[in-house]
Amino acid sequence: MHLKQIDLGPEIGGANLVSEVLNRKRKLTVDMIRNLTTRLYLSPGIFSK
């Protein structure tokens, strides 16, 4: 799967938020995790520490 930052915008809330999450300036919220797991067919546990 070759995703770009812009591809995750709808699940996370926009390009700026994607950038902040990837640069560890902002943590994923529960809603972001739900959206990502649905889109990427992942288990929510993969996002835990």
PDBQT receptor file of N, H, CA, C and O in Angstrom, charges set to zero:
ATOM      1  N   MET A   1       0.852  -1.163   0.000  1.00  0.00    +0.000 N 
ATOM      2  CA  MET A   1       0.000   0.000   0.000  1.00  0.00    +0.000 C 
ATOM      3  C   MET A   1       0.906   1.237   0.000  1.00  0.00    +0.000 C 
ATOM      4  O   MET A   1       1.707   1.427   0.915  1.00  0.00    +0.000 OA
ATOM      5  N   HIS A   2       0.776   2.046  -0.998  1.00  0.00    +0.000 N 
ATOM      6  H   HIS A   2       0.126   1.892  -1.742  1.00  0.00    +0.000 HD
ATOM      7  CA  HIS A   2       1.602   3.248  -1.120  1.00  0.00    +0.000 C 
ATOM      8  C   HIS A   2       0.746   4.474  -0.868  1.00  0.00    +0.000 C 
ATOM      9  O   HIS A   2       0.189   5.062  -1.795  1.00  0.00    +0.000 OA
ATOM     10  N   LEU A   3       0.647   4.853   0.398  1.00  0.00    +0.000 N 
ATOM     11  H   LEU A   3       1.099   4.376   1.151  1.00  0.00    +0.000 HD
ATOM     12  CA  LEU A   3      -0.147   6.011   0.775  1.00  0.00    +0.000 C 
ATOM     13  C   LEU A   3       0.738   7.232   0.947  1.00  0.00    +0.000 C 
ATOM     14  O   LEU A   3       1.891   7.136   1.368  1.00  0.00    +0.000 OA
ATOM     15  N   LYS A   4       0.177   8.367   0.616  1.00  0.00    +0.000 N 
ATOM     16  H   LYS A   4      -0.760   8.445   0.274  1.00  0.00    +0.000 HD
ATOM     17  CA  LYS A   4       0.847   9.643   0.835  1.00  0.00    +0.000 C 
ATOM     18  C   LYS A   4       0.119  10.356   1.961  1.00  0.00    +0.000 C 
ATOM     19  O   LYS A   4      -0.990   9.973   2.333  1.00  0.00    +0.000 OA
ATOM     20  N   GLN A   5       0.741  11.388   2.498  1.00  0.00    +0.000 N 
ATOM     21  H   GLN A   5       1.642  11.699   2.196  1.00  0.00    +0.000 HD
ATOM     22  CA  GLN A   5       0.118  12.143   3.586  1.00  0.00    +0.000 C 
ATOM     23  C   GLN A   5      -1.277  12.615   3.202  1.00  0.00    +0.000 C 
ATOM     24  O   GLN A   5      -2.201  12.535   4.011  1.00  0.00    +0.000 OA
ATOM     25  N   ILE A   6      -1.439  13.099   1.995  1.00  0.00    +0.000 N 
ATOM     26  H   ILE A   6      -0.689  13.164   1.337  1.00  0.00    +0.000 HD
ATOM     27  CA  ILE A   6      -2.723  13.643   1.548  1.00  0.00    +0.000 C 
ATOM     28  C   ILE A   6      -3.817  12.565   1.544  1.00  0.00    +0.000 C 
ATOM     29  O   ILE A   6      -4.998  12.877   1.694  1.00  0.00    +0.000 OA
ATOM     30  N   ASP A   7      -3.422  11.304   1.374  1.00  0.00    +0.000 N 
ATOM     31  H   ASP A   7      -2.462  11.051   1.252  1.00  0.00    +0.000 HD
ATOM     32  CA  ASP A   7      -4.390  10.205   1.356  1.00  0.00    +0.000 C 
ATOM     33  C   ASP A   7      -5.030   9.977   2.721  1.00  0.00    +0.000 C 
ATOM     34  O   ASP A   7      -6.135   9.441   2.802  1.00  0.00    +0.000 OA
ATOM     35  N   LEU A   8      -4.356  10.374   3.787  1.00  0.00    +0.000 N 
ATOM     36  H   LEU A   8      -3.458  10.809   3.722  1.00  0.00    +0.000 HD
ATOM     37  CA  LEU A   8      -4.864  10.160   5.143  1.00  0.00    +0.000 C 
ATOM     38  C   LEU A   8      -5.636  11.351   5.683  1.00  0.00    +0.000 C 
ATOM     39  O   LEU A   8      -6.191  11.285   6.780  1.00  0.00    +0.000 OA
ATOM     40  N   GLY A   9      -5.678  12.421   4.939  1.00  0.00    +0.000 N 
ATOM     41  H   GLY A   9      -5.227  12.476   4.048  1.00  0.00    +0.000 HD
ATOM     42  CA  GLY A   9      -6.374  13.634   5.362  1.00  0.00    +0.000 C 
ATOM     43  C   GLY A   9      -7.813  13.417   5.779  1.00  0.00    +0.000 C 
ATOM     44  O   GLY A   9      -8.210  13.885   6.846  1.00  0.00    +0.000 OA
ATOM     45  N   PRO A  10      -8.613  12.723   4.978  1.00  0.00    +0.000 N 
ATOM     46  CA  PRO A  10     -10.015  12.529   5.357  1.00  0.00    +0.000 C 
ATOM     47  C   PRO A  10     -10.191  11.762   6.673  1.00  0.00    +0.000 C 
ATOM     48  O   PRO A  10     -11.127  12.036   7.424  1.00  0.00    +0.000 OA
ATOM     49  N   GLU A  11      -9.319  10.823   6.953  1.00  0.00    +0.000 N 
ATOM     50  H   GLU A  11      -8.559  10.600   6.343  1.00  0.00    +0.000 HD
ATOM     51  CA  GLU A  11      -9.436  10.022   8.173  1.00  0.00    +0.000 C 
ATOM     52  C   GLU A  11      -8.935  10.775   9.402  1.00  0.00    +0.000 C 
ATOM     53  O   GLU A  11      -9.456  10.590  10.502  1.00  0.00    +0.000 OA
ATOM     54  N   ILE A  12      -7.929  11.619   9.217  1.00  0.00    +0.000 N 
ATOM     55  H   ILE A  12      -7.505  11.769   8.323  1.00  0.00    +0.000 HD
ATOM     56  CA  ILE A  12      -7.334  12.299  10.362  1.00  0.00    +0.000 C 
ATOM     57  C   ILE A  12      -7.899  13.695  10.558  1.00  0.00    +0.000 C 
ATOM     58  O   ILE A  12      -7.988  14.174  11.688  1.00  0.00    +0.000 OA
ATOM     59  N   GLY A  13      -8.273  14.340   9.491  1.00  0.00    +0.000 N 
ATOM     60  H   GLY A  13      -8.201  13.951   8.573  1.00  0.00    +0.000 HD
ATOM     61  CA  GLY A  13      -8.872  15.666   9.635  1.00  0.00    +0.000 C 
ATOM     62  C   GLY A  13      -8.192  16.756   8.842  1.00  0.00    +0.000 C 
ATOM     63  O   GLY A  13      -8.352  17.935   9.157  1.00  0.00    +0.000 OA
ATOM     64  N   GLY A  14      -7.447  16.399   7.833  1.00  0.00    +0.000 N 
ATOM     65  H   GLY A  14      -7.318  15.441   7.577  1.00  0.00    +0.000 HD
ATOM     66  CA  GLY A  14      -6.804  17.393   6.987  1.00  0.00    +0.000 C 
ATOM     67  C   GLY A  14      -5.301  17.217   6.921  1.00  0.00    +0.000 C 
ATOM     68  O   GLY A  14      -4.696  16.545   7.756  1.00  0.00    +0.000 OA
ATOM     69  N   ALA A  15      -4.714  17.835   5.912  1.00  0.00    +0.000 N 
ATOM     70  H   ALA A  15      -5.205  18.381   5.234  1.00  0.00    +0.000 HD
ATOM     71  CA  ALA A  15      -3.278  17.691   5.673  1.00  0.00    +0.000 C 
ATOM     72  C   ALA A  15      -2.438  18.223   6.829  1.00  0.00    +0.000 C 
ATOM     73  O   ALA A  15      -1.405  17.645   7.166  1.00  0.00    +0.000 OA
ATOM     74  N   ASN A  16      -2.878  19.319   7.434  1.00  0.00    +0.000 N 
ATOM     75  H   ASN A  16      -3.718  19.788   7.161  1.00  0.00    +0.000 HD
ATOM     76  CA  ASN A  16      -2.105  19.884   8.555  1.00  0.00    +0.000 C 
ATOM     77  C   ASN A  16      -2.063  18.936   9.739  1.00  0.00    +0.000 C 
ATOM     78  O   ASN A  16      -1.016  18.762  10.363  1.00  0.00    +0.000 OA
ATOM     79  N   LEU A  17      -3.200  18.319  10.053  1.00  0.00    +0.000 N 
ATOM     80  H   LEU A  17      -4.051  18.460   9.546  1.00  0.00    +0.000 HD
ATOM     81  CA  LEU A  17      -3.229  17.375  11.178  1.00  0.00    +0.000 C 
ATOM     82  C   LEU A  17      -2.398  16.140  10.876  1.00  0.00    +0.000 C 
ATOM     83  O   LEU A  17      -1.715  15.624  11.760  1.00  0.00    +0.000 OA
ATOM     84  N   VAL A  18      -2.446  15.659   9.641  1.00  0.00    +0.000 N 
ATOM     85  H   VAL A  18      -3.001  16.078   8.922  1.00  0.00    +0.000 HD
ATOM     86  CA  VAL A  18      -1.629  14.500   9.262  1.00  0.00    +0.000 C 
ATOM     87  C   VAL A  18      -0.161  14.819   9.496  1.00  0.00    +0.000 C 
ATOM     88  O   VAL A  18       0.568  14.009  10.068  1.00  0.00    +0.000 OA
ATOM     89  N   SER A  19       0.273  15.984   9.059  1.00  0.00    +0.000 N 
ATOM     90  H   SER A  19      -0.320  16.642   8.594  1.00  0.00    +0.000 HD
ATOM     91  CA  SER A  19       1.655  16.400   9.235  1.00  0.00    +0.000 C 
ATOM     92  C   SER A  19       2.039  16.467  10.708  1.00  0.00    +0.000 C 
ATOM     93  O   SER A  19       3.116  16.013  11.093  1.00  0.00    +0.000 OA
ATOM     94  N   GLU A  20       1.165  17.030  11.527  1.00  0.00    +0.000 N 
ATOM     95  H   GLU A  20       0.290  17.399  11.214  1.00  0.00    +0.000 HD
ATOM     96  CA  GLU A  20       1.446  17.142  12.958  1.00  0.00    +0.000 C 
ATOM     97  C   GLU A  20       1.529  15.772  13.621  1.00  0.00    +0.000 C 
ATOM     98  O   GLU A  20       2.384  15.553  14.480  1.00  0.00    +0.000 OA
ATOM     99  N   VAL A  21       0.661  14.855  13.238  1.00  0.00    +0.000 N 
ATOM    100  H   VAL A  21      -0.034  15.033  12.541  1.00  0.00    +0.000 HD
ATOM    101  CA  VAL A  21       0.697  13.496  13.804  1.00  0.00    +0.000 C 
ATOM    102  C   VAL A  21       1.977  12.790  13.385  1.00  0.00    +0.000 C 
ATOM    103  O   VAL A  21       2.645  12.175  14.215  1.00  0.00    +0.000 OA
ATOM    104  N   LEU A  22       2.326  12.873  12.110  1.00  0.00    +0.000 N 
ATOM    105  H   LEU A  22       1.784  13.373  11.435  1.00  0.00    +0.000 HD
ATOM    106  CA  LEU A  22       3.528  12.195  11.620  1.00  0.00    +0.000 C 
ATOM    107  C   LEU A  22       4.810  12.788  12.201  1.00  0.00    +0.000 C 
ATOM    108  O   LEU A  22       5.816  12.090  12.327  1.00  0.00    +0.000 OA
ATOM    109  N   ASN A  23       4.775  14.053  12.547  1.00  0.00    +0.000 N 
ATOM    110  H   ASN A  23       3.957  14.620  12.444  1.00  0.00    +0.000 HD
ATOM    111  CA  ASN A  23       5.938  14.706  13.153  1.00  0.00    +0.000 C 
ATOM    112  C   ASN A  23       5.889  14.681  14.678  1.00  0.00    +0.000 C 
ATOM    113  O   ASN A  23       6.682  15.348  15.343  1.00  0.00    +0.000 OA
ATOM    114  N   ARG A  24       4.961  13.912  15.223  1.00  0.00    +0.000 N 
ATOM    115  H   ARG A  24       4.317  13.370  14.683  1.00  0.00    +0.000 HD
ATOM    116  CA  ARG A  24       4.794  13.709  16.668  1.00  0.00    +0.000 C 
ATOM    117  C   ARG A  24       4.538  14.994  17.445  1.00  0.00    +0.000 C 
ATOM    118  O   ARG A  24       4.928  15.118  18.606  1.00  0.00    +0.000 OA
ATOM    119  N   LYS A  25       3.890  15.933  16.803  1.00  0.00    +0.000 N 
ATOM    120  H   LYS A  25       3.573  15.832  15.860  1.00  0.00    +0.000 HD
ATOM    121  CA  LYS A  25       3.500  17.163  17.488  1.00  0.00    +0.000 C 
ATOM    122  C   LYS A  25       2.089  17.045  18.048  1.00  0.00    +0.000 C 
ATOM    123  O   LYS A  25       1.676  17.845  18.887  1.00  0.00    +0.000 OA
ATOM    124  N   ARG A  26       1.361  16.052  17.584  1.00  0.00    +0.000 N 
ATOM    125  H   ARG A  26       1.697  15.401  16.903  1.00  0.00    +0.000 HD
ATOM    126  CA  ARG A  26      -0.017  15.827  18.028  1.00  0.00    +0.000 C 
ATOM    127  C   ARG A  26      -0.248  14.319  18.083  1.00  0.00    +0.000 C 
ATOM    128  O   ARG A  26       0.256  13.577  17.240  1.00  0.00    +0.000 OA
ATOM    129  N   LYS A  27      -1.005  13.874  19.071  1.00  0.00    +0.000 N 
ATOM    130  H   LYS A  27      -1.414  14.477  19.755  1.00  0.00    +0.000 HD
ATOM    131  CA  LYS A  27      -1.321  12.452  19.204  1.00  0.00    +0.000 C 
ATOM    132  C   LYS A  27      -2.600  12.126  18.444  1.00  0.00    +0.000 C 
ATOM    133  O   LYS A  27      -3.436  12.996  18.201  1.00  0.00    +0.000 OA
ATOM    134  N   LEU A  28      -2.731  10.878  18.081  1.00  0.00    +0.000 N 
ATOM    135  H   LEU A  28      -2.052  10.171  18.278  1.00  0.00    +0.000 HD
ATOM    136  CA  LEU A  28      -3.961  10.418  17.443  1.00  0.00    +0.000 C 
ATOM    137  C   LEU A  28      -5.089  10.418  18.467  1.00  0.00    +0.000 C 
ATOM    138  O   LEU A  28      -4.891  10.037  19.621  1.00  0.00    +0.000 OA
ATOM    139  N   THR A  29      -6.262  10.843  18.041  1.00  0.00    +0.000 N 
ATOM    140  H   THR A  29      -6.423  11.152  17.104  1.00  0.00    +0.000 HD
ATOM    141  CA  THR A  29      -7.428  10.784  18.910  1.00  0.00    +0.000 C 
ATOM    142  C   THR A  29      -8.147   9.460  18.662  1.00  0.00    +0.000 C 
ATOM    143  O   THR A  29      -7.835   8.743  17.712  1.00  0.00    +0.000 OA
ATOM    144  N   VAL A  30      -9.097   9.147  19.511  1.00  0.00    +0.000 N 
ATOM    145  H   VAL A  30      -9.351   9.730  20.283  1.00  0.00    +0.000 HD
ATOM    146  CA  VAL A  30      -9.882   7.920  19.350  1.00  0.00    +0.000 C 
ATOM    147  C   VAL A  30     -10.616   7.935  18.003  1.00  0.00    +0.000 C 
ATOM    148  O   VAL A  30     -10.674   6.915  17.317  1.00  0.00    +0.000 OA
ATOM    149  N   ASP A  31     -11.171   9.079  17.630  1.00  0.00    +0.000 N 
ATOM    150  H   ASP A  31     -11.124   9.908  18.187  1.00  0.00    +0.000 HD
ATOM    151  CA  ASP A  31     -11.876   9.178  16.349  1.00  0.00    +0.000 C 
ATOM    152  C   ASP A  31     -10.930   8.954  15.167  1.00  0.00    +0.000 C 
ATOM    153  O   ASP A  31     -11.291   8.286  14.199  1.00  0.00    +0.000 OA
ATOM    154  N   MET A  32      -9.729   9.509  15.246  1.00  0.00    +0.000 N 
ATOM    155  H   MET A  32      -9.435  10.053  16.033  1.00  0.00    +0.000 HD
ATOM    156  CA  MET A  32      -8.747   9.312  14.178  1.00  0.00    +0.000 C 
ATOM    157  C   MET A  32      -8.396   7.829  14.043  1.00  0.00    +0.000 C 
ATOM    158  O   MET A  32      -8.307   7.299  12.936  1.00  0.00    +0.000 OA
ATOM    159  N   ILE A  33      -8.199   7.175  15.181  1.00  0.00    +0.000 N 
ATOM    160  H   ILE A  33      -8.271   7.606  16.081  1.00  0.00    +0.000 HD
ATOM    161  CA  ILE A  33      -7.858   5.752  15.176  1.00  0.00    +0.000 C 
ATOM    162  C   ILE A  33      -9.000   4.935  14.587  1.00  0.00    +0.000 C 
ATOM    163  O   ILE A  33      -8.766   4.027  13.789  1.00  0.00    +0.000 OA
ATOM    164  N   ARG A  34     -10.230   5.250  14.972  1.00  0.00    +0.000 N 
ATOM    165  H   ARG A  34     -10.420   5.988  15.619  1.00  0.00    +0.000 HD
ATOM    166  CA  ARG A  34     -11.386   4.546  14.410  1.00  0.00    +0.000 C 
ATOM    167  C   ARG A  34     -11.423   4.691  12.895  1.00  0.00    +0.000 C 
ATOM    168  O   ARG A  34     -11.614   3.714  12.172  1.00  0.00    +0.000 OA
ATOM    169  N   ASN A  35     -11.237   5.918  12.423  1.00  0.00    +0.000 N 
ATOM    170  H   ASN A  35     -11.082   6.712  13.011  1.00  0.00    +0.000 HD
ATOM    171  CA  ASN A  35     -11.276   6.169  10.984  1.00  0.00    +0.000 C 
ATOM    172  C   ASN A  35     -10.155   5.449  10.247  1.00  0.00    +0.000 C 
ATOM    173  O   ASN A  35     -10.376   4.888   9.174  1.00  0.00    +0.000 OA
ATOM    174  N   LEU A  36      -8.960   5.461  10.815  1.00  0.00    +0.000 N 
ATOM    175  H   LEU A  36      -8.780   5.917  11.687  1.00  0.00    +0.000 HD
ATOM    176  CA  LEU A  36      -7.830   4.788  10.183  1.00  0.00    +0.000 C 
ATOM    177  C   LEU A  36      -8.010   3.273  10.152  1.00  0.00    +0.000 C 
ATOM    178  O   LEU A  36      -7.716   2.632   9.144  1.00  0.00    +0.000 OA
ATOM    179  N   THR A  37      -8.492   2.702  11.252  1.00  0.00    +0.000 N 
ATOM    180  H   THR A  37      -8.732   3.223  12.071  1.00  0.00    +0.000 HD
ATOM    181  CA  THR A  37      -8.669   1.248  11.282  1.00  0.00    +0.000 C 
ATOM    182  C   THR A  37      -9.734   0.795  10.292  1.00  0.00    +0.000 C 
ATOM    183  O   THR A  37      -9.618  -0.271   9.689  1.00  0.00    +0.000 OA
ATOM    184  N   THR A  38     -10.756   1.597  10.131  1.00  0.00    +0.000 N 
ATOM    185  H   THR A  38     -10.851   2.464  10.622  1.00  0.00    +0.000 HD
ATOM    186  CA  THR A  38     -11.799   1.265   9.151  1.00  0.00    +0.000 C 
ATOM    187  C   THR A  38     -11.245   1.353   7.737  1.00  0.00    +0.000 C 
ATOM    188  O   THR A  38     -11.463   0.448   6.931  1.00  0.00    +0.000 OA
ATOM    189  N   ARG A  39     -10.543   2.416   7.428  1.00  0.00    +0.000 N 
ATOM    190  H   ARG A  39     -10.367   3.152   8.083  1.00  0.00    +0.000 HD
ATOM    191  CA  ARG A  39     -10.005   2.641   6.075  1.00  0.00    +0.000 C 
ATOM    192  C   ARG A  39      -8.933   1.634   5.716  1.00  0.00    +0.000 C 
ATOM    193  O   ARG A  39      -8.892   1.151   4.584  1.00  0.00    +0.000 OA
ATOM    194  N   LEU A  40      -8.054   1.306   6.671  1.00  0.00    +0.000 N 
ATOM    195  H   LEU A  40      -8.087   1.699   7.591  1.00  0.00    +0.000 HD
ATOM    196  CA  LEU A  40      -6.902   0.456   6.393  1.00  0.00    +0.000 C 
ATOM    197  C   LEU A  40      -7.097  -0.998   6.803  1.00  0.00    +0.000 C 
ATOM    198  O   LEU A  40      -6.183  -1.809   6.661  1.00  0.00    +0.000 OA
ATOM    199  N   TYR A  41      -8.286  -1.334   7.313  1.00  0.00    +0.000 N 
ATOM    200  H   TYR A  41      -9.028  -0.675   7.428  1.00  0.00    +0.000 HD
ATOM    201  CA  TYR A  41      -8.603  -2.707   7.741  1.00  0.00    +0.000 C 
ATOM    202  C   TYR A  41      -7.580  -3.228   8.760  1.00  0.00    +0.000 C 
ATOM    203  O   TYR A  41      -7.031  -4.319   8.607  1.00  0.00    +0.000 OA
ATOM    204  N   LEU A  42      -7.339  -2.426   9.798  1.00  0.00    +0.000 N 
ATOM    205  H   LEU A  42      -7.785  -1.540   9.923  1.00  0.00    +0.000 HD
ATOM    206  CA  LEU A  42      -6.395  -2.783  10.849  1.00  0.00    +0.000 C 
ATOM    207  C   LEU A  42      -7.118  -2.960  12.175  1.00  0.00    +0.000 C 
ATOM    208  O   LEU A  42      -8.256  -2.521  12.342  1.00  0.00    +0.000 OA
ATOM    209  N   SER A  43      -6.447  -3.603  13.104  1.00  0.00    +0.000 N 
ATOM    210  H   SER A  43      -5.522  -3.960  12.968  1.00  0.00    +0.000 HD
ATOM    211  CA  SER A  43      -6.960  -3.710  14.462  1.00  0.00    +0.000 C 
ATOM    212  C   SER A  43      -6.609  -2.430  15.212  1.00  0.00    +0.000 C 
ATOM    213  O   SER A  43      -5.495  -1.926  15.068  1.00  0.00    +0.000 OA
ATOM    214  N   PRO A  44      -7.536  -1.890  16.013  1.00  0.00    +0.000 N 
ATOM    215  CA  PRO A  44      -7.223  -0.680  16.771  1.00  0.00    +0.000 C 
ATOM    216  C   PRO A  44      -6.027  -0.848  17.708  1.00  0.00    +0.000 C 
ATOM    217  O   PRO A  44      -5.356   0.132  18.032  1.00  0.00    +0.000 OA
ATOM    218  N   GLY A  45      -5.757  -2.065  18.140  1.00  0.00    +0.000 N 
ATOM    219  H   GLY A  45      -6.303  -2.861  17.877  1.00  0.00    +0.000 HD
ATOM    220  CA  GLY A  45      -4.649  -2.339  19.033  1.00  0.00    +0.000 C 
ATOM    221  C   GLY A  45      -3.288  -2.019  18.445  1.00  0.00    +0.000 C 
ATOM    222  O   GLY A  45      -2.317  -1.844  19.181  1.00  0.00    +0.000 OA
ATOM    223  N   ILE A  46      -3.212  -1.943  17.146  1.00  0.00    +0.000 N 
ATOM    224  H   ILE A  46      -4.001  -2.085  16.548  1.00  0.00    +0.000 HD
ATOM    225  CA  ILE A  46      -1.940  -1.646  16.494  1.00  0.00    +0.000 C 
ATOM    226  C   ILE A  46      -1.452  -0.234  16.802  1.00  0.00    +0.000 C 
ATOM    227  O   ILE A  46      -0.262   0.054  16.675  1.00  0.00    +0.000 OA
ATOM    228  N   PHE A  47      -2.364   0.643  17.206  1.00  0.00    +0.000 N 
ATOM    229  H   PHE A  47      -3.330   0.409  17.309  1.00  0.00    +0.000 HD
ATOM    230  CA  PHE A  47      -2.021   2.022  17.513  1.00  0.00    +0.000 C 
ATOM    231  C   PHE A  47      -1.691   2.250  18.988  1.00  0.00    +0.000 C 
ATOM    232  O   PHE A  47      -1.384   3.373  19.385  1.00  0.00    +0.000 OA
ATOM    233  N   SER A  48      -1.752   1.203  19.794  1.00  0.00    +0.000 N 
ATOM    234  H   SER A  48      -2.001   0.290  19.471  1.00  0.00    +0.000 HD
ATOM    235  CA  SER A  48      -1.442   1.372  21.227  1.00  0.00    +0.000 C 
ATOM    236  C   SER A  48       0.066   1.269  21.430  1.00  0.00    +0.000 C 
ATOM    237  O   SER A  48       0.792   0.773  20.569  1.00  0.00    +0.000 OA
ATOM    238  N   LYS A  49       0.514   1.741  22.568  1.00  0.00    +0.000 N 
ATOM    239  H   LYS A  49      -0.076   2.144  23.268  1.00  0.00    +0.000 HD
ATOM    240  CA  LYS A  49       1.948   1.741  22.872  1.00  0.00    +0.000 C 
ATOM    241  C   LYS A  49       2.467   0.378  23.118  1.00  0.00    +0.000 C 
ATOM    242  O   LYS A  49       3.656   0.209  23.387  1.00  0.00    +0.000 OA
TER     243      LYS A  49
